[in-house]
């Protein structure tokens, strides 16, 4: 479904406003009338799409010392609900802490994209810069990532910049002690000189044992195809393991 009335990169700010109002007015009680009204607007707006899918993530951090760690990630993505598994990746990275707020990361990702009945591989060296601090009674992080994308076959190689912002609440909600979070990320294709992907994710996470955490969320993903923006509703799951 195409969105002509609202540019997709406006959506994260609308959702963030709604989330903050809910957080500061009704965290431990039913949502306020204002929050419910904003939710209704967002769910019935022209950007609401019928496409569905899911993204399932594994994150492993193996701490080497106080300033460095090895980081591993894996991901599989479906479309048409859970029916069509069409994308996945694995990566390995080295992370080093520069200051209390800044850290850098360098690594390599092997990605796989299904095109028709065939799978195309992508070879992706990556470099990232992270910043973390306190915000609104929680933690806020911003990641700048530069990706060099080399494709199998005759597809044009590309360079891409990705910016991700994540806010995690320091407070928990419900008797299950769930911790809310909100994420926003946009993709800027340097080779094509355009922003072609943007998504926002709202969800909760919970630690179930020392060094083990799961997350569950909803993502609205907007992606540009042939000059038109298309949206997809995504179920997001994740498991994080911290090895010390």
C-alpha positions in Angstrom: 0.0 0.0 0.0 1.4 3.4 -0.9 1.4 6.4 1.4 0.9 9.7 -0.4 -0.4 11.9 2.5 2.2 11.5 5.2 5.9 11.1 4.7 7.0 8.0 6.6 9.8 9.7 8.5 7.2 11.9 10.3 5.6 8.9 11.9 8.3 8.2 14.6 7.8 11.7 16.0 4.0 11.2 16.2 4.5 7.9 17.9 7.1 9.3 20.3 4.8 12.1 21.3 2.0 9.6 22.0 4.4 7.3 23.9 5.7 10.1 26.1 2.2 11.3 27.0 1.2 7.8 27.9 4.4 7.3 29.9 4.0 10.4 32.0 0.3 10.3 32.5 -0.8 6.7 32.8 2.1 4.3 33.0 0.4 2.1 35.7 -3.2 2.7 34.8 -5.4 2.7 31.7 -4.3 5.1 29.0 -5.5 8.7 29.2 -8.2 9.9 26.8 -5.5 11.9 24.9 -3.3 8.8 24.5 -6.2 6.7 23.3 -7.2 9.4 20.8 -3.7 9.6 19.4 -3.6 5.8 19.1 -6.9 5.9 17.2 -5.5 8.5 14.8 -2.4 6.6 14.1 -4.2 3.3 13.5 -6.8 4.8 11.1 -4.5 7.2 9.3 -3.6 6.8 5.6 -0.2 5.3 6.5 -1.9 2.3 7.9 -1.0 -0.7 5.7 -2.2 -4.2 5.1 1.3 -5.8 4.5 2.5 -7.8 7.5 5.7 -9.6 8.5 8.0 -10.4 11.3 11.6 -9.9 12.4 13.3 -12.3 14.9 16.7 -11.3 16.4 19.5 -12.8 18.4 22.1 -10.6 20.1 25.1 -11.9 22.0 27.7 -9.7 23.8 30.8 -11.4 25.0 32.7 -9.0 27.3 36.5 -9.3 27.0 37.4 -6.7 29.6 36.1 -3.4 30.9 36.5 -1.6 27.6 36.0 -4.2 24.9 33.7 -6.9 23.8 32.8 -9.2 20.9 29.3 -8.7 19.5 27.3 -11.2 17.4 23.9 -10.8 15.8 21.6 -13.0 13.8 18.2 -12.1 12.2 15.5 -13.7 10.1 12.7 -11.7 8.5 9.3 -12.9 7.0 6.7 -11.2 4.9 3.1 -12.1 4.1 2.7 -12.8 7.8 5.0 -15.7 8.7 4.6 -17.5 5.4 7.6 -16.2 3.4 11.1 -16.2 4.9 12.9 -13.9 2.6 15.8 -12.3 4.4 18.4 -13.1 7.1 21.9 -12.3 8.3 24.7 -13.2 10.7 27.5 -10.9 11.8 30.5 -10.7 14.1 31.9 -7.4 15.5 34.5 -6.0 17.8 33.4 -3.2 20.2 35.6 -0.8 22.1 34.6 1.8 24.7 36.1 5.2 24.2 34.5 7.1 27.0 31.6 6.6 29.4 29.2 7.7 26.6 31.1 6.8 23.3 32.1 3.5 21.8 33.1 2.2 18.4 32.4 -1.1 16.6 33.8 -2.7 13.5 32.6 -6.0 12.0 31.3 -8.0 9.1 27.8 -9.1 8.2 26.8 -11.9 5.8 23.3 -11.3 4.5 20.9 -13.4 2.4 18.0 -12.1 0.3 15.4 -14.3 -1.5 14.8 -13.2 -5.1 12.2 -15.4 -6.6 13.2 -19.0 -5.9 16.9 -18.1 -5.5 19.0 -16.6 -2.6 21.4 -13.8 -3.2 24.3 -13.2 -0.8 25.5 -9.8 0.3 29.0 -9.2 1.9 28.8 -6.2 4.3 31.8 -4.7 6.2 30.4 -2.3 8.8 31.7 0.5 11.1 29.6 2.0 13.9 29.8 4.9 16.4 27.6 4.7 19.5 26.6 7.3 22.1 24.7 6.5 25.3 23.3 8.6 28.1 20.4 9.2 30.4 17.1 10.8 29.1 13.6 11.2 30.5 14.2 8.9 33.4 15.6 6.2 31.1 18.5 5.5 28.8 19.0 6.8 25.3 21.4 5.6 22.7 22.2 6.8 19.1 24.1 4.7 16.6 25.8 5.8 13.4 26.6 2.9 11.1 28.4 2.9 7.7 27.8 -0.2 5.6 29.7 -1.2 2.5 27.4 -3.5 0.6 28.9 -6.0 -2.0 26.4 -8.2 -3.8 26.7 -11.6 -5.4 26.0 -11.4 -9.2 25.8 -8.3 -11.3 23.9 -6.0 -8.8 25.5 -2.6 -8.2 27.5 -2.4 -5.0 26.4 0.3 -2.6 27.3 2.3 0.5 24.7 3.0 3.1 24.4 5.1 6.3 22.0 4.0 9.1 21.0 6.0 12.1 19.3 4.3 15.0 17.9 5.9 18.2 16.7 3.8 21.1 15.0 4.9 24.4 14.5 2.4 27.2 12.5 3.2 30.3 14.1 2.8 33.7 10.7 2.0 35.1 8.7 -1.2 34.6 5.0 -1.7 34.1 2.5 -4.4 35.1 3.0 -7.2 37.6 5.4 -8.9 35.1 7.9 -6.0 35.4 8.0 -5.3 31.7 10.3 -2.5 30.5 9.0 -0.3 27.7 11.2 0.8 24.8 10.9 2.8 21.6 13.2 2.6 18.6 13.5 4.6 15.4 15.9 4.0 12.5 16.4 5.5 9.0 18.5 4.3 6.2 20.3 6.7 3.8 21.6 5.2 0.6 24.7 7.2 -0.1 25.1 5.7 -3.6 21.6 6.6 -4.6 21.5 9.8 -2.5 18.2 9.1 -0.8 16.5 8.0 2.4 14.8 4.8 1.4 13.9 3.0 4.6 12.5 4.2 7.9 11.0 2.2 10.8 9.7 2.8 14.3 9.3 0.1 16.9 7.4 0.1 20.2 7.7 -2.7 22.7 8.6 -4.2 26.0 11.6 -6.2 27.3 12.3 -8.3 30.3 15.2 -10.1 31.9 14.4 -13.6 32.9 17.8 -14.6 34.3 21.2 -12.9 34.8 22.6 -11.9 31.4 19.4 -13.0 29.5 16.7 -10.8 28.1 13.8 -11.1 25.7 11.9 -8.3 23.8 8.6 -8.2 22.0 7.3 -5.3 19.9 5.4 -3.8 17.0 7.2 -2.1 14.1 5.8 0.0 11.3 8.4 -0.3 8.5 8.3 2.2 5.6 10.4 1.4 2.5 10.8 3.2 -0.9 10.2 1.1 -4.0 10.3 2.8 -7.5 9.9 6.2 -5.9 6.8 5.2 -3.8 6.7 4.5 -0.1 5.2 1.2 1.1 4.5 0.2 4.6 4.5 -3.1 6.5 3.3 -4.1 10.0 6.0 -6.2 11.7 6.0 -8.4 14.8 9.4 -8.0 16.4 11.0 -10.5 18.8 14.5 -10.8 20.2 16.7 -12.6 22.6 19.8 -10.9 24.1 22.6 -12.8 25.9 25.3 -11.0 27.8 28.4 -13.1 28.6 30.7 -11.9 31.3 
